[in-house]
Amino acid sequence: MMVSFFDQFASPSYLGVPLIALAIVLPSMCYPTPLSRWVNNRLITIQGWFISRFTNQLLLPLNVGGHKWALLLASLMIFLMTMNMVGLLPYTFTPTTQLSLNMGLAVPLWLATVIIGMRNQPTVALGHLLPEGTPILLIPVLIIIETISLFIRPLALGVRLTANLTAGHLLIQLIATAVFVLLPMMPAVAMLTATVLLLLTLLEIAVAMIQAYVFVLLLTLYLQENV
């Protein structure tokens, strides 16, 4: 029976029960938790250092009011990075290749930044829809364009993450299939293809981390406009 390349993106199920919730919860349980001792081990120290450095870098453009989002943004970054990295392991499922999950994260967080801006500084928030010095004749057109671009933001967040991860997984599967097909016929070409596959896997590891960072960074920029 032929297996479609897109079957890897189907949500796994057991006895008719979707296992996507299990795929989301289980990886987060693998992170080490701080101990009650004064001195932690190296793994917890490295984890704390990474979270601290990332949070400091992320909150640099924000004022003090935006620092309330530090825990949420850091948790979201760790969650997305974990989902993306675990999905590169064999016989695993990547929840972040599902557009529904990514939109479920993007829309509420984007909407929260918009609501905060409209509540705290409505004049400034609405002022982003009309650049200063716009000719009078272009005002209606620019307001429509800026409004559309505002509502496209959560869609762009979700689609960007989904498309990048889906494309990477498809490329890996295509090249891996080519390696298995070429191995009996042309071993030298198969080894060369396997080298390309290894390099592509390393690239996908970088993409998995970068896309998680870009998702959270764009949310930070949206938040910066409204606080």
Buried (B, 14 or more C-beta within 10 A) or exposed (E): EEEEEEEBBEBEEEEEEEEBEBBBEEBEEEEEEEEEEEEBEEEBEEBEEBBEEBBEEBBEEBEEEBEEBBEEBBEBBBBBBBBBBBBBEEEEBBBBBBBEBBBEBBBEBBEBBBEBBEEEBEEEBEEEBBEEEEEEEEEEEBBEEEEEEBEEBBBEBBBBBBBBBBEBBBBBBEBBEBBEEBBEEEEEEBEEBBEEBEEBBEEBBEBBBBBBBBBBBBBBEBBBBBB
